[in-house]
Amino acid sequence: MQMIFTLLLFVLFVALVFIVLLYSAGFYKRIGESAEQLNDKSSAMLFITQKIHGSDYSGGISADKKMLRLDEIIDGEEYSTYIYCDNGYLCELFTEKSNAPDLSYGNIITPLDRLDIEYINDSALEIKLAFGADTFSRKIYVNCGISYESQVA
Amino acid sequence: MKKQTRSKSGVFLMELLISIGIFSVCAAVCIHLLAVAESERRYSENLNTAVNIAAACADSFKSGNDIEQIKNELPKEAKSFRCTFTMVDDGGTQALDIMISDDANEYIHIKAARKGDTDG
């Protein structure tokens, strides 16, 4: 009788160890994933916000529903930076304005499932980022105007 | 022979009970740490959202919107926070104190400034 009780207790102990281990591992994984997603979210939004504010001069910012184009003049040459979402990543492509951009050559910035840009008026944009089912949006205001184009690239 | 078996199983039982005791203490510490980690994760998520809300409000203020417009344009995530705005106008410069908090924490407190001649 005592042996059966001891064995039962042992089985209970092993089961308990297993449950606590599984629970802790699952929990640890969730915390890691959540931190990573939080980092991706803030990196993507900060990147776009800083880029827009950095180009806040007349004629600097153009947008369509999926892409931003930031224009600048360096040594008399016109250059454009395209910011867009491609194959699950936020990408940036810097090229001469006169060149037709090849978006497959863009630099990968951070993981992102979808980028939607809503043009509110000539001084405000709403940036919507989607990470799976999770969406994240922010209105960005500028002083020098945003031009809306049906297709910036 | 019987006596020996009983004695062995008794020692095993004692060992097992001690192991279970030690394990229970470790499990309790582990679960407590996980709870702390979860609370830190929530705080970090809320802080990130609060920074985003505060930055959007500061942007909105700098672009010339008044407090009512800023409140109307708050993102949907702001519903779970208390957003407090205090305007200070010294004639030349208008400053907006933005504080984002909830019942438990004050997440961010920033000041945005603009020239006083802007509408609102």
Chai-1 contact restraints between the chains, C-beta under 6 A:
chainA,res_idxA,chainB,res_idxB,connection_type,confidence,min_distance_angstrom,max_distance_angstrom,comment,restraint_id
A,Q2,B,S9,contact,1.0,0.0,6.0,A-B,restraint_1
A,M3,B,S9,contact,1.0,0.0,6.0,A-B,restraint_2
A,T6,B,S9,contact,1.0,0.0,6.0,A-B,restraint_3
A,T6,B,F12,contact,1.0,0.0,6.0,A-B,restraint_4
A,T6,B,L13,contact,1.0,0.0,6.0,A-B,restraint_5
A,L9,B,L16,contact,1.0,0.0,6.0,A-B,restraint_6
A,F10,B,L16,contact,1.0,0.0,6.0,A-B,restraint_7
A,F13,B,I20,contact,1.0,0.0,6.0,A-B,restraint_8
A,V20,B,A27,contact,1.0,0.0,6.0,A-B,restraint_9
A,S24,B,C30,contact,1.0,0.0,6.0,A-B,restraint_10
A,F27,B,L34,contact,1.0,0.0,6.0,A-B,restraint_11
A,I31,B,A37,contact,1.0,0.0,6.0,A-B,restraint_12
A,I31,B,R41,contact,1.0,0.0,6.0,A-B,restraint_13
A,S34,B,R41,contact,1.0,0.0,6.0,A-B,restraint_14
A,L38,B,E45,contact,1.0,0.0,6.0,A-B,restraint_15
A,L38,B,N48,contact,1.0,0.0,6.0,A-B,restraint_16
A,S42,B,N48,contact,1.0,0.0,6.0,A-B,restraint_17
A,S123,B,S63,contact,1.0,0.0,6.0,A-B,restraint_18
A,R138,B,N52,contact,1.0,0.0,6.0,A-B,restraint_19
A,R138,B,A56,contact,1.0,0.0,6.0,A-B,restraint_20
A,K139,B,A56,contact,1.0,0.0,6.0,A-B,restraint_21
A,Y141,B,D59,contact,1.0,0.0,6.0,A-B,restraint_22
A,Y141,B,S60,contact,1.0,0.0,6.0,A-B,restraint_23
A,Y141,B,S63,contact,1.0,0.0,6.0,A-B,restraint_24
